[in-house]
Amino acid sequence: MLSAEGLTSLDISRRTGIPRSTIRDWRNGRTPKRETQLDCGPQHLASLDEAAYAYLLGMYLGDGCISEHARGVYRLRITLDAAYPGIAAECAAGIEAVAPGKRAHLLSRRDQRAVDVTSYWKHWPCLIPQHGKGRKHLRRITLSDWQRRIVDVHVTCFIRGLIHSDGCRIIATERKGRSIRRVTRYAFKNRSEDILALFHRACVMADVHCTRASQTQIAVYSKAAVARLDEFVGPKT
């Protein structure tokens, strides 16, 4: 249908989130090599550490990517601020819990204050089907039914992963006349409307009142909501 409208493979990819190479194969009458591999996520559910998975999914949606390497192996990479080694260690532990027998590697970047947490596995696209070519905010990001079930059960882990990757906890200074006070605030920032919507939905489920502060940011201001987040997120370490 979209092809008949004269759209290019790149245009269709941006609208649907399907990799451009896959669309190109379909248009040329070829069956994409990975087409039968991307639905094997449910096969791993029997032994999946669901709490770790919900956390890792949040981390991926914030600052993660998956790239293809030789012999059908994929590399999961999550880029984090090197100032918080505790978060990097928790991310690595989450990866190893989700993919038993696979090691997570921490690689410091020389040119930036950042660390890449990486792992190689052929099943990363199966467990994280949101992967694809191009930036996340230029393609559709939705959860599979089995992913949504896990997120709903472990919603606090999902929020923790999102905030650890693309969020912050700050101490703001408020002035009212001569009165000055310091208050805690949370914020989550992302350019993808779909990912912002997932964060908002998770906050509602976790009884965390949040506000759309700008086009790319959702903020948590109220005392009760901040206290709720402090129960399972807290300061970055």
C-alpha positions as CSV (number, residue, x, y, z in Angstrom):
1,M,0.0,0.0,0.0
2,L,2.7,2.5,1.0
3,S,4.9,1.4,-1.9
4,A,2.0,2.0,-4.3
5,E,1.7,5.5,-3.0
6,G,5.2,6.2,-4.4
7,L,7.0,6.3,-1.0
8,T,10.7,5.3,-1.0
9,S,12.0,2.4,1.2
10,L,13.4,5.0,3.6
11,D,10.1,6.8,3.9
12,I,8.3,3.5,4.6
13,S,11.0,2.5,7.1
14,R,10.5,5.8,9.0
15,R,6.7,5.4,9.1
16,T,6.6,1.7,10.1
17,G,9.9,1.1,12.0
18,I,10.7,-1.8,9.7
19,P,14.4,-1.8,8.7
20,R,14.9,-0.3,5.2
21,S,16.9,-3.4,4.0
22,T,13.9,-5.6,4.9
23,I,11.5,-3.4,3.0
24,R,13.9,-3.4,0.0
25,D,14.0,-7.2,0.1
26,W,10.2,-7.3,0.1
27,R,9.9,-4.9,-2.8
28,N,12.4,-7.0,-4.8
29,G,10.5,-10.3,-4.1
30,R,13.1,-11.6,-1.6
31,T,12.5,-13.1,1.8
32,P,14.7,-11.2,4.4
33,K,17.1,-13.4,6.2
34,R,16.1,-12.2,9.6
35,E,12.4,-12.4,9.1
36,T,12.0,-15.7,10.8
37,Q,14.4,-14.9,13.7
38,L,12.7,-11.8,15.1
39,D,9.7,-13.6,16.7
40,C,11.7,-16.0,18.9
41,G,11.5,-13.8,22.0
42,P,8.7,-15.8,23.6
43,Q,10.8,-18.9,23.4
44,H,13.1,-17.4,26.1
45,L,10.3,-16.5,28.5
46,A,10.3,-19.7,30.5
47,S,13.8,-18.9,32.0
48,L,13.8,-15.2,31.6
49,D,14.6,-13.0,34.6
50,E,11.6,-10.7,34.0
51,A,12.6,-8.0,36.6
52,A,16.1,-7.7,35.0
53,Y,14.5,-7.7,31.6
54,A,12.2,-4.8,32.4
55,Y,15.1,-2.8,33.7
56,L,17.3,-3.6,30.7
57,L,14.5,-2.7,28.3
58,G,14.2,0.7,29.9
59,M,17.9,1.2,29.6
60,Y,17.8,0.2,25.9
61,L,15.0,2.6,25.1
62,G,16.9,5.4,26.7
63,D,20.4,5.1,25.4
64,G,20.8,1.7,23.8
65,C,21.3,0.3,20.3
66,I,21.7,-3.1,18.6
67,S,24.0,-3.6,15.6
68,E,24.6,-6.7,13.5
69,H,28.0,-8.4,13.4
70,A,29.5,-11.4,11.7
71,R,27.8,-14.9,11.6
72,G,24.4,-13.7,12.8
73,V,25.7,-12.2,16.1
74,Y,24.4,-8.9,17.4
75,R,25.9,-6.4,19.7
76,L,23.8,-4.7,22.4
77,R,25.4,-1.4,23.4
78,I,24.1,0.9,26.1
79,T,26.0,4.2,26.5
80,L,26.0,5.7,30.1
81,D,27.6,8.5,32.0
82,A,30.9,7.4,33.4
83,A,30.3,9.5,36.5
84,Y,27.9,6.8,37.7
85,P,29.8,3.5,37.9
86,G,27.0,1.9,40.1
87,I,24.5,2.3,37.2
88,A,27.0,0.8,34.7
89,A,27.5,-2.1,37.0
90,E,23.8,-2.6,37.5
91,C,23.3,-2.4,33.7
92,A,26.0,-5.1,33.2
93,A,24.4,-7.3,35.8
94,G,21.0,-6.9,34.1
95,I,22.5,-8.0,30.7
96,E,24.1,-11.1,32.2
97,A,20.8,-12.0,34.1
98,V,18.8,-11.7,30.9
99,A,21.4,-13.6,28.7
100,P,22.8,-16.3,31.0
101,G,26.3,-17.4,30.0
102,K,27.0,-14.1,28.1
103,R,29.4,-11.5,29.5
104,A,28.8,-7.8,29.6
105,H,31.8,-5.6,28.9
106,L,32.4,-2.1,30.1
107,L,34.4,0.0,27.7
108,S,35.4,3.6,28.6
109,R,35.5,6.2,25.8
110,R,38.6,8.2,25.7
111,D,37.1,11.2,24.0
112,Q,34.0,11.5,26.2
113,R,33.0,11.1,29.8
114,A,31.0,8.0,28.9
115,V,31.1,4.2,29.2
116,D,29.6,1.6,26.8
117,V,28.1,-1.5,28.4
118,T,28.1,-4.1,25.6
119,S,27.3,-7.8,25.0
120,Y,27.3,-10.0,22.0
121,W,24.4,-12.5,21.4
122,K,22.5,-13.7,18.4
123,H,19.2,-13.3,20.2
124,W,19.2,-9.6,21.1
125,P,16.8,-8.8,18.3
126,C,14.5,-11.5,19.5
127,L,14.3,-10.1,23.0
128,I,14.4,-6.5,22.0
129,P,12.4,-6.3,18.7
130,Q,12.3,-2.5,18.9
131,H,15.8,-2.5,17.3
132,G,16.2,-1.2,13.8
133,K,18.2,1.1,11.6
134,G,18.1,4.8,12.3
135,R,17.4,6.8,15.4
136,K,14.5,5.7,17.7
137,H,12.7,9.0,17.4
138,L,12.4,8.6,13.6
139,R,10.7,5.2,13.8
140,R,7.8,3.6,15.6
141,I,8.5,2.2,19.0
142,T,5.8,-0.2,20.5
143,L,5.9,-3.1,22.9
144,S,5.0,-6.6,22.0
145,D,2.2,-8.2,24.0
146,W,4.7,-10.4,26.0
147,Q,6.8,-7.3,26.7
148,R,3.9,-5.3,27.9
149,R,2.9,-8.1,30.3
150,I,6.4,-8.1,31.8
151,V,6.5,-4.3,32.0
152,D,3.1,-4.2,33.7
153,V,4.3,-6.7,36.4
154,H,7.7,-5.1,36.9
155,V,6.8,-1.5,36.1
156,T,9.1,0.0,38.8
157,C,12.1,-1.8,37.3
158,F,11.2,-0.4,33.9
159,I,11.0,3.1,35.2
160,R,14.3,2.7,37.0
161,G,15.9,1.6,33.7
162,L,14.5,4.6,31.8
163,I,15.6,7.1,34.4
164,H,19.0,5.5,34.8
165,S,19.6,5.9,31.0
166,D,17.8,9.0,30.0
167,G,16.6,10.6,33.2
168,C,17.9,12.6,36.1
169,R,17.2,13.4,39.8
170,I,18.1,16.9,40.8
171,I,17.9,19.2,43.8
172,A,16.3,22.4,42.6
173,T,16.4,25.7,44.4
174,E,13.1,27.5,44.8
175,R,12.8,31.1,45.8
176,K,9.6,32.8,47.1
177,G,10.3,36.2,48.4
178,R,13.0,35.9,51.0
179,S,12.3,32.2,51.4
180,I,14.7,29.8,49.8
181,R,14.2,26.0,49.8
182,R,15.8,23.0,48.1
183,V,13.5,20.4,46.7
184,T,14.1,17.1,44.8
185,R,12.8,16.7,41.2
186,Y,12.9,14.0,38.6
187,A,12.9,14.4,34.8
188,F,12.9,12.0,31.9
189,K,14.0,13.4,28.5
190,N,13.7,11.7,25.1
191,R,13.1,12.8,21.5
192,S,10.7,9.8,20.8
193,E,7.0,10.5,21.4
194,D,6.5,6.7,21.7
195,I,9.1,6.3,24.4
196,L,7.8,9.3,26.3
197,A,4.3,7.7,26.1
198,L,5.7,4.5,27.5
199,F,7.4,6.4,30.4
200,H,4.1,8.3,31.1
201,R,2.1,5.1,31.1
202,A,4.5,3.4,33.5
203,C,4.4,6.4,35.9
204,V,0.6,6.2,35.9
205,M,0.7,2.4,36.7
206,A,3.3,3.1,39.5
207,D,1.2,5.9,41.0
208,V,3.7,8.5,40.1
209,H,2.1,11.8,39.0
210,C,4.1,13.4,36.2
211,T,3.8,16.5,34.0
212,R,4.8,17.1,30.4
213,A,7.4,19.9,30.9
214,S,8.4,20.4,27.3
215,Q,8.2,18.7,23.9
216,T,11.0,16.3,24.9
217,Q,10.7,16.1,28.7
218,I,8.4,14.7,31.3
219,A,8.9,16.0,34.9
220,V,8.0,14.8,38.3
221,Y,7.5,17.7,40.7
222,S,5.0,16.8,43.5
223,K,6.3,15.8,46.9
224,A,4.3,12.5,46.9
225,A,5.4,11.5,43.4
226,V,9.1,12.3,44.2
227,A,8.9,10.2,47.4
228,R,7.4,7.3,45.4
229,L,10.2,7.4,42.9
230,D,12.7,7.6,45.7
231,E,11.4,4.2,46.8
232,F,12.8,2.4,43.8
233,V,15.1,4.9,41.9
234,G,16.8,7.4,44.2
235,P,20.1,9.3,43.6
236,K,22.3,8.0,40.8
237,T,25.5,6.3,41.9
